Amino acid sequence: MNTLNDIDVKELLIKADGLLHGHFCLTSGLHSDTYFQCAKLYQYPDIVEIIGKKLAEKLAGIEYDTIIAPAIGAVIFGYEVAKQAKKRNLFVERKDDVMQLRRGYTLKKGERVVIIEDVITTARTIFETIDAIKEYEVEIKGVGCIVDRTQGKLDDKLKINSLLKIDPVVYEPENCPLCRQGIEIVKPGSRKGK
């Protein structure tokens, strides 16, 4: 088995058919010619364990108590990172199109939290997760993800720790050359609309 330093997340995604090329409407609403379907990795618990351990190691310098992941895409990965880091694990989920902390989960005032996501492009889901838990007055210590597509645009707002940084080709829907070429668009994400 490879050591953690040898792990190439992009290669793992390719082998699992999780790196797709075409015309996609991302969860953010932006269009792209590339889509990272991290759920394909979740078919292989041994791979999830390896990447969960790798991210837990990247987060080791942060003092935190709890991991929170947005459903549905990051629940499995969030659980594995929490398991590897020996931290409490919770998730938020959509109800009436709003992220909420449900199922009897609760947080203490001042609890130190890291948010785990699979892929981050605009961080809309991260900010929705923060909104879902702000009433508890927790301390957000950082964000972890498999793939960071933010191009560094959110470095001042979020402390993102990623396994793979990619500068993606993304387009606003009204300026998408793939749309102009008439290439059929696919929306593989979990969010409705757009």
WOFEN-V969641 format. One line per field, one symbol per residue. ss: DSSP state (H for helix, E for strand, C for the rest). phi: phi as a letter, one per 30 degrees, with the letter a starting at -180 (. if undefined). burial: + if it has 24 or more other ideal C-beta (glycine too) atoms within 12 Angstrom, else -. Layout:
BEGIN
ss->???
phi->???
burial->???
END
This chain:
BEGIN
ss->CCCHHHCCHHHHHHHCCCEEEEEEECCCCCEEEEEECHHHHHHCHHHHHHHHHHHHHHCCCCCCCEEEEECCCCHHHHHHHHHHHCCEEEEEEEECCEEEECCCCCCCCCCEEEEEEEEECCCHHHHHHHHHHHHHCCEEEEEEEEEECCCCCCCCCCCEEEEEECCCCEECHHHCHHHHCCCCCECCCCCCCC
phi->.ddddddcdddddddchcccblbbcdedjdcacbbccdeddddbeddddddddddedddedcdbcbcbbddcdcdddedddddddhcdbbbcbdbhibdbdbhidbbceidcbcccbdbbcciedddddeddcdddhdcdclbbadbccdhidcedcbcccbdbcbcdcbbdedcddddddidecbcddcddih
burial->------+-+--++--+-+++--++++++++++++++++++++----++++++++++-++--+-+++++++++++++++++++-++-++++++++----+++---+-+---++++++++++++++++++++-++--+-+++++++++++++-------+++++++-+-+-++----+-+------+--++++---
END
